[in-house]
Amino acid sequence: TLWPVDDRMTEAFTRSFYEELEEGRSVGEAAAIAQRRLLARGAAPGSWAGYVVIGDPTTKVQLRARPRSSVPLAALALLAFVAVGVLMLRRRVPGAPA
């Protein structure tokens, strides 16, 4: 941006911008649509007009979806928690019977 912008407006602009890139729009089109969406939400010009595209606005970017893990993150966290617990239980305490 050309000036500081509120974090919530930055998030809204960025989400909209990347959604449009995913739809195959050029960088310039995506930025313009994101700005118009903020304007339509009643956002003050200071919160959307400062975003600029530097370079060729007709550039298109092919975004790749992030690969999804076949194991949910929560399951991995639980597995790590259990593994640490088992290791702690198996740990020998000095002077204690084996």
All heavy atoms as an XYZ file, in Angstrom:
743
protein
N       0.846     -1.188      0.000
C       0.000      0.000      0.000
C       0.881      1.237      0.000
O       2.065      1.178      0.319
C      -0.910      0.030      1.246
O      -0.098      0.121      2.399
C      -1.812     -1.181      1.310
N       0.276      2.353     -0.323
C       0.982      3.624     -0.319
C       0.978      4.275      1.053
O       1.704      5.227      1.288
C       0.340      4.573     -1.343
C       0.396      4.088     -2.788
C      -0.408      5.007     -3.692
C       1.831      3.982     -3.266
N       0.138      3.796      1.965
C       0.062      4.310      3.323
C      -0.435      3.211      4.248
O      -0.929      2.193      3.775
C      -0.853      5.548      3.408
C      -2.200      5.345      2.792
C      -3.277      4.682      3.330
C      -2.637      5.783      1.514
N      -4.341      4.690      2.472
C      -3.975      5.363      1.338
C      -2.025      6.496      0.472
C      -4.700      5.639      0.197
C      -2.755      6.772     -0.664
C      -4.082      6.342     -0.787
N      -0.285      3.402      5.558
C      -0.761      2.365      6.490
C      -2.263      2.127      6.348
O      -3.037      3.065      6.165
C      -0.439      2.945      7.870
C       0.630      3.964      7.623
C       0.361      4.511      6.252
N      -2.653      0.855      6.443
C      -4.056      0.465      6.307
C      -4.418     -0.445      7.482
O      -3.606     -1.244      7.933
C      -4.300     -0.271      4.965
C      -5.750     -0.686      4.818
C      -3.880      0.595      3.797
N      -5.636     -0.307      7.958
C      -6.147     -1.122      9.053
C      -5.977     -2.607      8.739
O      -6.181     -3.037      7.600
C      -7.639     -0.774      9.249
C      -8.299     -1.639     10.293
O      -8.077     -1.387     11.488
O      -9.029     -2.559      9.892
N      -5.608     -3.390      9.757
C      -5.385     -4.823      9.566
C      -6.608     -5.552      9.021
O      -6.491     -6.445      8.182
C      -4.961     -5.478     10.877
C      -3.546     -5.115     11.286
O      -2.802     -4.572     10.452
O      -3.191     -5.379     12.445
N      -7.793     -5.185      9.493
C      -9.008     -5.875      9.014
C      -9.245     -5.591      7.536
O      -9.665     -6.467      6.789
C     -10.219     -5.453      9.840
C     -10.184     -6.026     11.255
C     -11.284     -5.470     12.108
N     -10.969     -4.048     12.321
C     -11.852     -3.072     12.433
N     -13.126     -3.328     12.375
N     -11.473     -1.835     12.623
N      -8.974     -4.367      7.112
C      -9.143     -4.030      5.699
C      -8.082     -4.731      4.854
O      -8.357     -5.177      3.743
C      -9.052     -2.518      5.501
C     -10.219     -1.759      6.059
S     -11.742     -2.250      5.214
C     -12.852     -2.300      6.579
N      -6.881     -4.841      5.398
C      -5.819     -5.545      4.681
C      -6.190     -7.006      4.484
O      -6.012     -7.564      3.400
C      -4.485     -5.432      5.453
O      -4.136     -4.058      5.560
C      -3.375     -6.193      4.758
N      -6.742     -7.615      5.530
C      -7.166     -9.010      5.420
C      -8.270     -9.150      4.373
O      -8.220    -10.052      3.524
C      -7.661     -9.536      6.757
C      -8.130    -10.970      6.666
C      -8.742    -11.489      7.960
O      -8.909    -10.734      8.921
O      -9.072    -12.692      7.981
N      -9.249     -8.265      4.408
C     -10.357     -8.333      3.448
C      -9.849     -8.140      2.024
O     -10.250     -8.869      1.103
C     -11.412     -7.282      3.790
N      -8.957     -7.176      1.832
C      -8.409     -6.934      0.499
C      -7.631     -8.156      0.018
O      -7.820     -8.630     -1.102
C      -7.490     -5.707      0.492
C      -6.831     -5.485     -0.831
C      -7.470     -4.767     -1.825
C      -5.585     -6.025     -1.110
C      -6.878     -4.582     -3.067
C      -4.987     -5.856     -2.344
C      -5.632     -5.128     -3.322
N      -6.766     -8.676      0.884
C      -5.902     -9.795      0.496
C      -6.712    -11.046      0.163
O      -6.437    -11.726     -0.829
C      -4.888    -10.092      1.620
O      -4.157     -8.887      1.886
C      -3.927    -11.179      1.224
N      -7.710    -11.346      0.980
C      -8.558    -12.515      0.694
C      -9.243    -12.369     -0.663
O      -9.240    -13.287     -1.476
C      -9.607    -12.701      1.781
C      -9.066    -13.278      3.045
C     -10.201    -13.480      4.063
N      -9.694    -13.922      5.333
C      -9.438    -15.190      5.631
N      -9.662    -16.130      4.741
N      -8.974    -15.522      6.821
N      -9.818    -11.214     -0.889
C     -10.515    -10.968     -2.150
C      -9.538    -11.029     -3.329
O      -9.835    -11.628     -4.370
C     -11.206     -9.604     -2.090
O     -11.891     -9.354     -3.276
N      -8.381    -10.405     -3.169
C      -7.367    -10.377     -4.218
C      -6.971    -11.802     -4.624
O      -6.983    -12.156     -5.801
C      -6.150     -9.596     -3.707
C      -4.994     -9.550     -4.663
C      -5.037     -8.750     -5.790
C      -3.857    -10.302     -4.415
C      -3.963     -8.703     -6.673
C      -2.776    -10.267     -5.282
C      -2.827     -9.467     -6.415
N      -6.665    -12.642     -3.633
C      -6.241    -14.015     -3.954
C      -7.387    -14.876     -4.476
O      -7.167    -15.767     -5.303
C      -5.538    -14.660     -2.763
C      -4.097    -14.214     -2.679
C      -3.717    -13.180     -1.841
C      -3.123    -14.799     -3.478
C      -2.401    -12.746     -1.787
C      -1.808    -14.383     -3.433
C      -1.453    -13.354     -2.586
O      -0.153    -12.935     -2.543
N      -8.600    -14.624     -4.030
C      -9.748    -15.350     -4.590
C      -9.859    -15.070     -6.086
O     -10.122    -15.978     -6.879
C     -11.041    -14.929     -3.895
C     -11.203    -15.488     -2.505
C     -12.382    -14.876     -1.751
O     -13.129    -14.052     -2.341
O     -12.551    -15.205     -0.567
N      -9.659    -13.821     -6.460
C      -9.743    -13.454     -7.878
C      -8.581    -14.047     -8.677
O      -8.770    -14.464     -9.821
C      -9.804    -11.933     -8.031
C     -11.065    -11.320     -7.450
C     -12.343    -11.939     -8.010
O     -12.419    -12.203     -9.229
O     -13.269    -12.170     -7.208
N      -7.389    -14.081     -8.077
C      -6.258    -14.731     -8.773
C      -6.551    -16.204     -9.007
O      -6.245    -16.742    -10.069
C      -4.972    -14.579     -7.961
C      -4.345    -13.195     -7.893
C      -3.084    -13.232     -7.044
C      -4.041    -12.635     -9.275
N      -7.157    -16.857     -8.008
C      -7.510    -18.273     -8.151
C      -8.529    -18.482     -9.269
O      -8.554    -19.544     -9.889
C      -8.069    -18.827     -6.847
C      -7.012    -19.048     -5.788
C      -7.584    -19.501     -4.455
O      -8.808    -19.338     -4.236
O      -6.805    -20.008     -3.639
N      -9.362    -17.485     -9.522
C     -10.355    -17.566    -10.588
C      -9.744    -17.306    -11.969
O     -10.437    -17.373    -12.973
C     -11.489    -16.561    -10.335
C     -12.338    -16.893     -9.130
C     -13.110    -18.194     -9.298
O     -13.602    -18.464    -10.417
O     -13.189    -18.953     -8.320
N      -8.441    -16.969    -12.002
C      -7.767    -16.763    -13.282
C      -7.674    -15.321    -13.727
O      -7.257    -15.035    -14.848
N      -8.044    -14.387    -12.870
C      -7.952    -12.964    -13.220
C      -6.493    -12.517    -13.205
O      -5.656    -13.092    -12.525
C      -8.733    -12.115    -12.234
C     -10.143    -12.509    -12.005
C     -11.120    -11.584    -12.726
N     -12.503    -11.731    -12.338
C     -13.243    -12.814    -12.454
N     -12.733    -13.908    -12.901
N     -14.523    -12.816    -12.122
N      -6.209    -11.451    -13.931
C      -4.861    -10.877    -13.904
C      -4.664    -10.158    -12.576
O      -5.628     -9.881    -11.839
C      -4.680     -9.890    -15.061
O      -5.442     -8.721    -14.820
N      -3.419     -9.822    -12.286
C      -3.099     -9.131    -11.038
C      -3.833     -7.797    -10.964
O      -4.401     -7.445     -9.924
C      -1.567     -8.938    -10.923
C      -1.206     -8.085     -9.724
C      -0.867    -10.277    -10.860
N      -3.862     -7.056    -12.066
C      -4.550     -5.765    -12.095
C      -6.052     -5.900    -11.897
O      -6.667     -5.128    -11.147
N      -6.649     -6.893    -12.567
C      -8.089     -7.127    -12.404
C      -8.415     -7.534    -10.972
O      -9.386     -7.042    -10.383
C      -8.563     -8.231    -13.347
C      -8.538     -7.866    -14.809
C      -8.778     -9.079    -15.708
O      -8.332    -10.192    -15.370
O      -9.426     -8.885    -16.753
N      -7.606     -8.419    -10.415
C      -7.847     -8.904     -9.047
C      -7.760     -7.751     -8.050
O      -8.594     -7.648     -7.148
C      -6.845     -9.993     -8.692
N      -6.783     -6.879     -8.218
C      -6.634     -5.737     -7.312
C      -7.822     -4.791     -7.444
O      -8.365     -4.317     -6.437
C      -5.326     -4.999     -7.590
N      -8.245     -4.528     -8.670
C      -9.377     -3.617     -8.885
C     -10.665     -4.171     -8.294
O     -11.438     -3.444     -7.658
C      -9.550     -3.339    -10.382
N     -10.889     -5.455     -8.468
C     -12.098     -6.086     -7.916
C     -12.060     -6.046     -6.392
O     -13.062     -5.736     -5.747
C     -12.245     -7.534     -8.440
C     -12.575     -7.518     -9.931
C     -13.309     -8.287     -7.647
C     -12.493     -8.871    -10.610
N     -10.901     -6.337     -5.820
C     -10.767     -6.298     -4.354
C     -11.041     -4.893     -3.828
O     -11.709     -4.724     -2.801
C      -9.382     -6.777     -3.939
N     -10.552     -3.882     -4.526
C     -10.810     -2.499     -4.113
C     -12.301     -2.169     -4.206
O     -12.867     -1.565     -3.296
C     -10.006     -1.528     -4.982
C      -8.532     -1.534     -4.661
C      -7.742     -0.631     -5.579
O      -8.014     -0.543     -6.780
N      -6.745      0.034     -5.023
N     -12.929     -2.590     -5.292
C     -14.370     -2.307     -5.454
C     -15.197     -3.010     -4.384
O     -16.214     -2.483     -3.926
C     -14.827     -2.689     -6.855
C     -14.344     -1.710     -7.920
C     -15.069     -1.884     -9.242
N     -14.844     -3.183     -9.856
C     -13.901     -3.457    -10.741
N     -13.059     -2.523    -11.126
N     -13.793     -4.661    -11.257
N     -14.774     -4.212     -3.988
C     -15.503     -4.920     -2.924
C     -15.436     -4.147     -1.611
O     -16.423     -4.059     -0.886
C     -14.954     -6.323     -2.735
C     -15.415     -7.273     -3.801
C     -14.990     -8.678     -3.496
N     -15.411     -9.569     -4.556
C     -14.814    -10.705     -4.857
N     -13.772    -11.105     -4.142
N     -15.257    -11.450     -5.837
N     -14.265     -3.607     -1.286
C     -14.149     -2.810     -0.064
C     -14.995     -1.550     -0.168
O     -15.658     -1.155      0.795
C     -12.688     -2.452      0.220
C     -11.803     -3.602      0.679
C     -10.362     -3.142      0.832
C     -12.307     -4.181      1.987
N     -14.997     -0.924     -1.324
C     -15.826      0.265     -1.539
C     -17.295     -0.081     -1.356
O     -18.046      0.644     -0.693
C     -15.579      0.832     -2.942
C     -16.454      2.016     -3.374
C     -16.215      3.211     -2.461
C     -16.171      2.375     -4.817
N     -17.721     -1.215     -1.902
C     -19.125     -1.643     -1.790
C     -19.505     -1.922     -0.342
O     -20.672     -1.781      0.035
C     -19.367     -2.882     -2.651
N     -18.532     -2.313      0.486
C     -18.791     -2.552      1.910
C     -18.852     -1.250      2.692
O     -19.076     -1.263      3.898
C     -17.679     -3.424      2.506
C     -17.727     -4.857      2.063
C     -16.584     -5.681      2.588
N     -16.303     -5.500      4.004
C     -15.345     -6.122      4.657
N     -14.575     -6.985      4.017
N     -15.147     -5.922      5.938
N     -18.636     -0.132      2.007
C     -18.700      1.159      2.677
C     -17.382      1.590      3.286
O     -17.342      2.538      4.069
N     -16.305      0.922      2.916
C     -14.996      1.270      3.462
C     -14.554      2.630      2.923
O     -14.798      2.978      1.770
C     -13.972      0.199      3.092
N     -13.915      3.388      3.782
C     -13.406      4.707      3.384
C     -12.305      4.531      2.337
O     -11.579      3.532      2.356
C     -12.856      5.431      4.604
N     -12.172      5.490      1.410
C     -11.135      5.381      0.379
C      -9.732      5.144      0.947
O      -8.931      4.450      0.332
C     -11.214      6.717     -0.363
C     -12.632      7.134     -0.186
C     -13.014      6.674      1.191
N      -9.458      5.663      2.129
C      -8.140      5.475      2.724
C      -7.826      4.032      3.042
O      -6.665      3.670      3.228
N      -8.851      3.200      3.102
C      -8.612      1.798      3.433
C      -8.547      0.890      2.211
O      -8.252     -0.292      2.356
C      -9.671      1.291      4.415
O     -10.960      1.503      3.935
N      -8.774      1.410      1.025
C      -8.661      0.567     -0.159
C      -7.906      1.216     -1.314
O      -7.316      0.539     -2.141
C     -10.029      0.095     -0.661
C     -11.010      1.194     -0.951
C     -11.992      1.636     -0.119
C     -11.107      1.974     -2.138
N     -12.685      2.654     -0.709
C     -12.172      2.878     -1.957
C     -10.418      2.006     -3.333
C     -12.536      3.811     -2.921
C     -10.785      2.923     -4.300
C     -11.841      3.806     -4.086
N      -7.873      2.527     -1.372
C      -7.265      3.208     -2.526
C      -5.740      3.161     -2.527
O      -5.121      3.415     -3.553
C      -7.737      4.660     -2.572
N      -5.138      2.830     -1.407
C      -3.680      2.817     -1.336
C      -3.019      1.578     -1.909
O      -1.802      1.532     -2.045
N      -3.800      0.581     -2.270
C      -3.219     -0.631     -2.847
C      -2.883     -0.396     -4.307
O      -3.714      0.069     -5.078
C      -4.192     -1.809     -2.741
C      -4.413     -2.243     -1.321
C      -5.533     -1.840     -0.615
C      -3.483     -3.052     -0.676
C      -5.737     -2.239      0.686
C      -3.674     -3.441      0.631
C      -4.804     -3.032      1.309
O      -4.993     -3.409      2.593
N      -1.655     -0.698     -4.675
C      -1.221     -0.498     -6.055
C      -0.547     -1.760     -6.571
O       0.008     -2.538     -5.798
C      -0.247      0.693     -6.196
C      -0.936      2.003     -5.845
C       0.985      0.499     -5.345
N      -0.599     -1.958     -7.863
C       0.100     -3.063     -8.518
C       1.359     -2.476     -9.132
O       1.298     -1.496     -9.862
C      -0.775     -3.705     -9.620
C       0.016     -4.724    -10.426
C      -2.009     -4.327     -9.011
N       2.485     -3.055     -8.797
C       3.751     -2.608     -9.369
C       4.180     -3.662    -10.382
O       4.267     -4.847    -10.063
C       4.819     -2.434     -8.268
C       4.361     -1.343     -7.300
C       6.179     -2.121     -8.866
C       5.244     -1.142     -6.112
N       4.399     -3.223    -11.603
C       4.743     -4.154    -12.671
C       3.603     -4.231    -13.668
O       2.725     -3.372    -13.709
N       3.608     -5.262    -14.457
C       2.609     -5.446    -15.510
C       1.292     -5.924    -14.903
O       1.205     -7.044    -14.410
C       3.125     -6.460    -16.524
C       2.184     -6.672    -17.695
O       1.108     -6.037    -17.744
O       2.529     -7.485    -18.569
N       0.237     -5.093    -14.941
C      -1.043     -5.485    -14.344
C      -1.755     -6.610    -15.093
O      -2.691     -7.201    -14.570
C      -1.864     -4.197    -14.369
C      -1.283     -3.404    -15.478
C       0.175     -3.761    -15.527
N      -1.293     -6.935    -16.300
C      -1.939     -8.007    -17.052
C      -1.352     -9.382    -16.710
O      -1.809    -10.394    -17.234
C      -1.819     -7.770    -18.574
O      -0.442     -7.789    -18.946
C      -2.455     -6.454    -18.979
N      -0.377     -9.410    -15.825
C       0.251    -10.666    -15.428
C      -0.773    -11.572    -14.751
O      -1.540    -11.136    -13.909
C       1.414    -10.406    -14.446
O       2.387     -9.591    -15.102
C       2.049    -11.699    -13.985
N      -0.755    -12.830    -15.149
C      -1.614    -13.822    -14.512
C      -0.735    -14.788    -13.739
O       0.338    -15.163    -14.188
C      -2.462    -14.571    -15.533
C      -3.504    -13.667    -16.165
C      -4.518    -14.447    -16.923
C      -5.593    -13.488    -17.438
N      -6.725    -14.185    -17.980
N      -1.205    -15.152    -12.569
C      -0.458    -16.033    -11.687
C      -1.274    -17.288    -11.478
O      -2.437    -17.217    -11.094
C      -0.199    -15.347    -10.324
C       0.575    -16.260     -9.398
C       0.508    -14.020    -10.521
N      -0.668    -18.425    -11.738
C      -1.371    -19.686    -11.506
C      -1.058    -20.139    -10.096
O       0.083    -20.481     -9.772
C      -0.944    -20.746    -12.518
C      -1.730    -22.021    -12.362
C      -1.409    -23.015    -13.456
O      -0.583    -22.778    -14.318
N      -2.062    -24.149    -13.420
N      -2.059    -20.109     -9.242
C      -1.884    -20.525     -7.861
C      -2.133    -22.014     -7.746
O      -3.051    -22.550     -8.351
C      -2.845    -19.761     -6.948
C      -2.687    -18.247     -6.948
C      -3.709    -17.623     -6.017
C      -1.288    -17.852     -6.510
N      -1.311    -22.673     -6.950
C      -1.490    -24.093     -6.698
C      -2.089    -24.264     -5.316
O      -1.709    -23.582     -4.372
C      -0.162    -24.828     -6.753
C       0.360    -24.950     -8.158
C       1.635    -25.723     -8.156
N       2.686    -24.764     -7.755
C       3.920    -25.090     -7.481
N       4.281    -26.343     -7.519
N       4.796    -24.184     -7.149
N      -3.018    -25.165     -5.216
C      -3.617    -25.457     -3.909
C      -2.568    -26.141     -3.050
O      -1.754    -26.914     -3.540
C      -4.841    -26.347     -4.075
N      -2.601    -25.844     -1.763
C      -1.698    -26.501     -0.826
C      -2.075    -27.969     -0.732
O      -3.251    -28.295     -0.652
C      -1.821    -25.872      0.558
C      -1.284    -24.495      0.646
C      -1.394    -24.031      2.079
N      -1.094    -22.623      2.150
C      -1.325    -21.885      3.199
N      -1.886    -22.401      4.264
N      -1.019    -20.616      3.197
N      -1.065    -28.833     -0.732
C      -1.403    -30.252     -0.555
C      -1.965    -30.478      0.847
O      -1.452    -29.959      1.821
C      -0.064    -30.969     -0.732
C       0.972    -29.927     -0.545
C       0.346    -28.608     -0.869
N      -3.039    -31.219      0.910
C      -3.662    -31.503      2.200
C      -3.098    -32.786      2.756
O      -2.934    -33.768      2.048
C      -5.170    -31.615      2.053
C      -5.795    -30.281      1.717
C      -7.298    -30.410      1.734
N      -7.857    -29.123      1.417
C      -8.705    -28.497      2.192
N      -9.107    -29.058      3.302
N      -9.187    -27.331      1.860
N      -2.837    -32.758      4.025
C      -2.323    -33.940      4.704
C      -3.452    -34.955      4.828
O      -4.604    -34.601      5.042
C      -1.799    -33.554      6.082
O      -1.474    -34.696      6.815
N      -3.107    -36.220      4.722
C      -4.131    -37.251      4.886
C      -4.448    -37.478      6.361
O      -5.450    -38.071      6.698
C      -3.676    -38.559      4.237
O      -2.473    -38.994      4.838
N      -3.567    -36.987      7.246
C      -3.782    -37.123      8.677
C      -4.047    -35.728      9.248
O      -3.227    -34.842      9.095
C      -2.540    -37.739      9.366
C      -2.760    -37.858     10.865
C      -2.205    -39.078      8.756
N      -5.187    -35.538      9.886
C      -5.479    -34.221     10.441
C      -4.428    -33.800     11.465
O      -3.853    -34.631     12.179
C      -6.843    -34.396     11.103
C      -7.424    -35.635     10.514
C      -6.258    -36.482     10.090
N      -4.176    -32.514     11.537
C      -3.182    -31.970     12.444
C      -3.483    -32.335     13.896
O      -2.577    -32.630     14.671
C      -3.114    -30.453     12.277
C      -2.005    -29.724     13.024
C      -0.645    -30.282     12.656
C      -2.065    -28.244     12.729
N      -4.745    -32.329     14.276
C      -5.120    -32.658     15.655
C      -4.706    -34.095     15.998
O      -4.253    -34.373     17.108
C      -6.617    -32.483     15.863
N      -4.828    -35.010     15.048
C      -4.437    -36.399     15.287
C      -2.929    -36.495     15.488
O      -2.460    -37.247     16.355
C      -4.884    -37.284     14.132
N      -2.175    -35.735     14.711
C      -0.725    -35.741     14.882
C      -0.329    -35.163     16.237
O       0.571    -35.677     16.896
C      -0.066    -34.943     13.758
C      -0.130    -35.567     12.368
C       0.452    -34.615     11.334
C       0.589    -36.894     12.344
N      -1.007    -34.112     16.665
C      -0.722    -33.511     17.971
C      -1.033    -34.509     19.088
O      -0.266    -34.633     20.048
C      -1.531    -32.231     18.147
N      -2.143    -35.213     18.978
C      -2.504    -36.205     19.985
C      -1.475    -37.333     20.033
O      -1.056    -37.777     21.104
C      -3.898    -36.779     19.693
C      -4.391    -37.861     20.652
C      -4.487    -37.311     22.073
C      -5.733    -38.387     20.191
N      -1.035    -37.780     18.877
C      -0.023    -38.828     18.810
C       1.269    -38.374     19.482
O       1.879    -39.125     20.243
C       0.234    -39.220     17.354
C       1.261    -40.317     17.114
C       0.823    -41.614     17.780
C       1.468    -40.520     15.635
N       1.687    -37.143     19.230
C       2.901    -36.615     19.858
C       2.731    -36.536     21.367
O       3.652    -36.872     22.126
C       3.220    -35.237     19.283
N       1.561    -36.109     21.821
C       1.279    -36.007     23.256
C       1.376    -37.392     23.914
O       1.988    -37.554     24.965
C      -0.113    -35.406     23.464
C      -0.500    -35.261     24.901
C       0.062    -34.272     25.684
C      -1.432    -36.110     25.473
C      -0.296    -34.133     27.005
C      -1.796    -35.985     26.798
C      -1.221    -34.989     27.572
N       0.786    -38.390     23.291
C       0.821    -39.755     23.828
C       2.257    -40.279     23.842
O       2.691    -40.900     24.822
C      -0.113    -40.687     23.019
C       0.106    -42.137     23.392
C      -1.558    -40.276     23.229
N       3.003    -40.032     22.785
C       4.385    -40.506     22.707
C       5.232    -39.898     23.822
O       6.013    -40.596     24.477
C       4.981    -40.174     21.347
N       5.068    -38.619     24.083
C       5.807    -37.972     25.161
C       5.401    -38.577     26.499
O       6.250    -38.841     27.364
C       5.592    -36.444     25.138
C       6.114    -35.793     26.409
C       6.263    -35.835     23.918
N       4.114    -38.821     26.700
C       3.639    -39.434     27.937
C       4.234    -40.805     28.160
O       4.672    -41.138     29.268
N       4.279    -41.616     27.120
C       4.841    -42.967     27.232
C       6.320    -42.884     27.571
O       6.822    -43.615     28.432
C       4.615    -43.766     25.927
C       5.439    -45.047     25.917
C       3.139    -44.056     25.747
N       7.030    -41.987     26.923
C       8.456    -41.832     27.208
C       8.688    -41.397     28.648
O       9.622    -41.865     29.302
C       9.087    -40.828     26.244
C       9.231    -41.304     24.797
C       9.729    -40.173     23.915
C      10.169    -42.501     24.717
N       7.849    -40.533     29.141
C       7.990    -40.069     30.520
C       7.710    -41.211     31.496
O       8.362    -41.319     32.534
C       7.080    -38.881     30.788
C       7.533    -37.618     30.067
S       6.450    -36.224     30.330
C       6.826    -35.854     32.037
N       6.732    -42.069     31.208
C       6.418    -43.194     32.081
C       7.534    -44.225     32.089
O       7.785    -44.876     33.100
C       5.108    -43.861     31.657
C       3.836    -43.061     31.929
C       2.638    -43.762     31.308
C       3.633    -42.879     33.428
N       8.208    -44.388     30.972
C       9.251    -45.392     30.864
C      10.578    -44.895     31.428
O      11.494    -45.670     31.610
C       9.448    -45.774     29.396
C       8.192    -46.414     28.817
C       8.399    -46.799     27.412
N       8.812    -48.210     27.401
C       9.334    -48.820     26.360
N       9.535    -48.154     25.246
N       9.653    -50.079     26.407
N      10.646    -43.621     31.650
C      11.882    -43.022     32.158
C      12.160    -43.551     33.565
O      11.274    -43.567     34.408
C      11.700    -41.507     32.178
C      12.904    -40.759     32.500
C      12.577    -39.301     32.273
N      13.475    -38.489     33.055
C      13.281    -37.245     33.310
N      12.200    -36.649     32.897
N      14.147    -36.561     34.006
N      13.357    -43.963     33.805
C      13.720    -44.506     35.114
C      13.990    -43.366     36.084
O      14.644    -42.398     35.756
C      14.964    -45.371     35.014
C      14.701    -46.636     34.289
C      15.936    -47.492     34.342
N      15.551    -48.848     34.013
C      16.258    -49.871     34.369
N      17.352    -49.737     35.070
N      15.867    -51.078     34.040
N      13.466    -43.523     37.258
C      13.723    -42.580     38.336
C      14.859    -43.152     39.176
O      14.800    -44.315     39.601
C      12.451    -42.384     39.200
C      12.727    -41.452     40.357
C      11.299    -41.914     38.355
N      15.946    -42.361     39.443
C      17.073    -42.882     40.205
C      16.611    -43.401     41.577
O      15.855    -42.755     42.265
C      18.002    -41.672     40.370
C      17.605    -40.733     39.284
C      16.155    -40.999     39.008
N      17.072    -44.588     41.937
C      16.735    -45.182     43.234
C      15.434    -45.951     43.254
O      15.088    -46.614     44.208
N      14.652    -45.895     42.211
C      13.379    -46.608     42.158
C      13.613    -47.995     41.598
O      14.522    -48.213     40.792
C      12.375    -45.868     41.303
N      12.821    -48.985     42.003
C      12.974    -50.338     41.453
C      12.670    -50.346     39.952
O      11.821    -49.616     39.478
C      11.960    -51.170     42.222
C      11.118    -50.238     43.002
C      11.760    -48.900     42.986
N      13.352    -51.191     39.227
C      13.212    -51.254     37.780
C      11.932    -51.919     37.351
O      11.288    -52.673     37.855
C      14.380    -51.977     37.166
